[in-house]
Each structure stands twice: as structure tokens, then as C-alpha cells.
Amino acid sequence: MTRESAKPHVVPTNRYSERAHVGFTRATTRKPCPICGAKKYCQVTRDERLAHCMRESAGAVKRARDGGYVHVLIEESIPFGTIRPSATVTADEQQRRLTSEPTSLAPLEIRHAAYQKLISLSPAAHYVSELVSAVPDGLLARGLTPRDAFRFGGLPPRVRERDELARAVDSFIAGQFPAYMESRRLPGVIGVPGFWLKEKGQVKLGKDYNYKRPALIIPYRDEQGLIEACQLRFAGRRGGYHWLSTAEDCLDREPFGTSSGCPVHWTAPPLETIGCKDLPILVTEGALKAEVFVSLRPPMRAVATAGVGVAHAEIVRALSGCDALIGFDGDHRENPQVCRQLGKLIAEREQDALLSGHQTSTSVVVWDGVKGIDEAAFQNIRLRVISITDWLKTLKGASLSEVEDIWRTLSFAPVEN
């Protein structure tokens, strides 16, 4: 879709000001970006007042700090929390949306216990043909072993089976954490992303309809190995990861649900028990990819994000003072927006080292032939570690322009090694 065919927007003059944070929803196939028509990367605030377009600068009121451009879609002032009137939405439905708020996130100890119990009750090994031995996306085809099938969960496709799991996990939490339950008026699993409460107090897990296939449950662990959140990857679908959680715009359908956020995933013990200089650290995209790579190329630690453009601050903070290798998908050099985000992460890492006085290095891992670094490790493809300046020399066209632009925005210039 070209900009000319996209939805027109209003561009005010000198009337833009920062507003209270109402959150963003990402562009999708059904609701593309109103500025450029893109079906991913761009975002729109939930009150539909602002658009964060990653492509189109014409008509923007400001440049976003993390890349892209801020556009004003509606000029009139809308109070925070107000939903724009819609002929297809009843007054009762609007009121429900206004009063629906996400449940507070459960303590990490509770989330870890709930997810551990869920995985033990329904491991991926229960779905061998779909999640373990399937080609090309099963665990074995990725390079993991049959034993690894018990480290990941398998989310049943049937609502009835998920309801049974939800009740069992809730009963487990109630029995294991009586002090936590004493002050609660809700079931113990409420506050654990993925669980929510239906009418008459029935605890639910996942969506309230049958899936076509089971889904792999991928735990996202913190530095101590505790599970903060989980992602799902449905069998038979190449690509497509989804958080096991309730999005804030789905609370009317999944009451008392909560969002998982976008935590980073660690594949190694705490840094203080190892020491930064003992093992190299790889930064990559996706917990499953990190787990596969570390299992095939030891000794190595890895930190994974849910996406190339998210959790930069968390990565920079976690790896402050440590040398790091960045190994995002091998085709990133052909994707200008991914290159931009990678360039942004590099600049933030280097600037953190400068401000903190740490003598650390950031390098980029490149390879040929396959997309993911886990695939490269499984096929024993040679990995090359290159400097930031050498990586910049591999970029061309729009990819090079995007990296140079974000570096200018952040006032960053790489130093030749």
C-alpha cells in the first residue's frame, strides 16, 4: 500500500505537545499503519490520536527517539482514557472497556512456580509429532534432543484440556503459597500472564476457543533462571511467536488477565557467579533460538529479546561492562528497519560503555546461507565475528542510510579498532 492510498491524517501547526501515555497497538494486516500502509513495525496509540510510523517522514510533527516519525491523526484534545465514539460499539461495551484494567503482575516467585507446574503437567513431549519430531520446525529438527522436550511446554489445542490445566496449576499455587493466598480475593494464578477469570470464578488459560494445533510453550527466564513469562509458537506455522498473556485491548474478553511485557531471556547462570570475562555473551532474537545455539556451541551464554526493536534498555543495562556479540538473523542487512534497530542497539551499547568508563567491545556475528544463527550452528556453518566498522561496510542502499541516520540522531560515531 502506498502513502497515497493510506488513510488521510490531520497535520496541525505548532499544536503538538506530549500527552499522557495511553499505550500503542502495532499495525496488523487488518489494521495497517494509517500513514504508510505497512502491516508491521508501525504503531498507533489506543486513543487513535498519534501514529508512530517507521517509514514516512512527510507531515510528521517530530522524530521519535527510537526511530520512525510521530504523526498526529486527530487534532482535537481527547481526555486520557476516553475511547472515541464508534457506531459499531454500544455504550455498555465502551463503559466495559473504560473500566477494564489489567490485573497487577504476580510476584516472580508465583509466576515461576505456575509456569514450571504448567510445563511439568503438559511438556512438549506430550505432542511428539507436532512439537518434537515435526520437520522443519520441531525441536529435534532444530538441533535439540528428546530430553529437551521436557524443558518446554505444550499448550493443548482444546479449551477443555486447558481448563483442566488452569485448575490444576491454580490448586498447586494455593497449596504451595498459603501466605500469598491469605490476602487475595482472586485465584492464585490471576496475575500470571496467560491466566484469566471467566464468569462464576472459572480460571482460564489461553484463548476461550479451540486452536487447530498445540503450541510450544517457550519460557523466558531471568538471570537466576526463574521464568518471568512465556511465548507460544503454534505447530505447523513457520514463524509467528505470541506471548502467553492478555493484551490490554482484550481485557473485555479475558477479565482479570494481565500482560507479560517483553522481558529478555537468559540462557546462563547469574553473571556474578560466572564473571563477565569467563564466557562470551551472544545477543540474539528469540529465546528458542538462544537455547538452541547455546546447546550446540558451548561454552557460550546468550541473552535474547522478543524482537530486534524491543528491550534495548534492558539489554544495555544487563550487559553493562561485558563484551558482547550481536547475532540477529543473517538477512538483516537486506532489511533497512532491522538494520536501523541493530545500529541503534550498537550505539546505545557503546555510549553506555563510554559513560560508565568500561573497556568493553561490541561485535557483530555474520554468516552465509541460512537465516538464523541457530540454523547456522546446527548446520555447522562458519560464523565470522567482525567489528562495528567492518559491519557497516557490508551494508548498502537503504540499510546503510538507516544506520547512518540513527547514528546521527544519537550523535554516535564508531571508532575504528
C-alpha positions, 0 to 999 in steps of 0.5 A: 500500500502506498502513502497515497492510498493510506488513510488521510491524517490531520497535520496541525501547526505548532499544536503538538505537545506530549500527552499522557501515555495511553499505550500503542497497538502495532499495525496488523494486516487488518489494521495497517499503519494509517500513514504508510500502509505497512502491516508491521513495525508501525504503531498507533496509540489506543486513543487513535490520536498519534501514529508512530510510523517507521517509514514516512517522514512527510507531515510528521510533527517530530522524530521519535527517539527510537526511530520512525516519525510521530504523526498526529491523526486527530487534532482535537484534545481527547481526555486520557482514557476516553475511547472515541465514539464508534457506531459499531460499539454500544455504550455498555461495551465502551463503559466495559472497556473504560473500566477494564484494567489489567490485573497487577503482575504476580510476584516472580516467585508465583509466576515461576512456580505456575509456569514450571507446574504448567510445563511439568503437567503438559511438556512438549513431549506430550505432542511428539509429532507436532512439537518434537519430531515435526520437520522443519520446525520441531525441536529435534529438527532444530538441533535439540534432543528428546530430553529437551522436550521436557524443558518446554511446554505444550499448550493443548489445542482444546479449551477443555484440556486447558481448563483442566490445566488452569485448575490444576496449576491454580490448586498447586499455587494455593497449596504451595503459597498459603501466605500469598493466598491469605490476602487475595480475593482472586485465584492464585494464578490471576496475575500470571500472564496467560491466566484469566477469570471467566464468569462464576470464578472459572480460571482460564488459560489461553484463548476461550476457543479451540486452536487447530494445533498445540503450541510450544510453550517457550519460557523466558527466564531471568538471570537466576533462571526463574521464568518471568513469562512465556511465548507460544509458537503454534505447530505447523506455522513457520514463524509467528511467536505470541506471548502467553498473556492478555493484551490490554485491548482484550481485557473485555474478553479475558477479565482479570488477565494481565500482560507479560511485557517483553522481558529478555531471556537468559540462557546462563547462570547469574553473571556474578557467579560466572564473571563477565570475562569467563564466557562470551555473551551472544545477543540474539532474537528469540529465546528458542533460538538462544537455547538452541545455539547455546546447546550446540556451541558451548561454552557460550551464554546468550541473552535474547529479546522478543524482537530486534526493536524491543528491550534495548534498555534492558539489554544495555543495562544487563550487559553493562561492562561485558563484551558482547556479540550481536547475532540477529538473523543473517538477512538483516542487512537486506532489511533497512528497519532491522538494520536501523534497530541493530545500529541503534542497539550498537550505539546505545551499547557503546555510549553506555560503555563510554559513560560508565568508563568500561573497556568493553567491545561490541561485535557483530556475528555474520554468516552465509546461507541460512537465516538464523544463527541457530540454523547456522550452528546446527548446520555447522556453518562458519560464523565470522565475528567482525567489528562495528566498522567492518559491519557497516561496510557490508551494508548498502542502499537503504540499510546503510542510510538507516544506520547512518541516520540513527547514528546521527540522531544519537550523535554516535560515531564508531571508532575504528579498532 
